[in-house]
C-alpha cells in the first residue's frame, strides 16, 4: 500500500515516513521492514514517542505534514475499515462484499493523498487543523508515563512490577488501542489479537474501531 503510494508520487515533492511501534524492541519489527524492502523511510519507535506527540490511539493512522512542516491533517485512520468486525472468528476470513468495501476505502484514501500532493486539495486550513488535533488530557499524559515505566520495567526483567503500571495506563486512557495492544503483546505474543482483543472490540458496541476520515475525494476543503 505505502510502497505503491511512494512509487506513484516519486517525482513529486513528497515522502512517506512509516513508524513501527514495537515496545518489545527494534529486533521484533526489523524483519518485517526488511521483508517489505521499502524504498521509503521506515522507523522503529520502541517508546511510543510518535503516538504520544501526535495523539495517535490506533494503527494505521496518518498525519499529513506539508513542505513548511505544518500539520494539514491531524491523525486519522489511514485506509482501514471496521469490516474486519464481521469476519469469521475461526477462519479469520471476510465476505467478498466486505473485502471489496475495505479495498475501496483504502484506494479512496490513497487517492486523496495523491490529490493533496498534486493539487493541494483536502489540506485543512490552520484553524481547522488545530481544531481537529487530539486534546492531550492530564489523564492521557499520566497514562503515557505509566506505560513507559511499565515498558522499562519489562525490559529489565521486572514483569511483576510492570503489570500494574501497564494496567493503569489502559485504565487512564481506555481509547488507546496502541497502549492496550502493546501491553498485551509484552505479556504474551499474540494476546493482542486473541480473545481479549475481540472482547474489547465487541465492547465498543456501535462505536467505530476505525473512525473513517472525513475526506471526500475531489472536494476542496483548504479554506
Secondary structure, DSSP 8 states (H G I E B T S, - for coil): -HHHHHHHTTTSS---EEEEE-TT-HHHHHHHHHHHT-SSEEEEETT-HHHHHHT--SSSEEEEE-TTS-EEEEEEE-S--GGGGGS-TTT----HHHHHHHHHHHHHHHHHHHHHHHH-TT---HHHHHHHS----HHHHHHHHHHHHHHHHHHTT-HHHHHHHHHHHHHHTTT-HHHHHHHHHHHSTTGGGSHHHHHHHHTTTTS-SS------TT-----
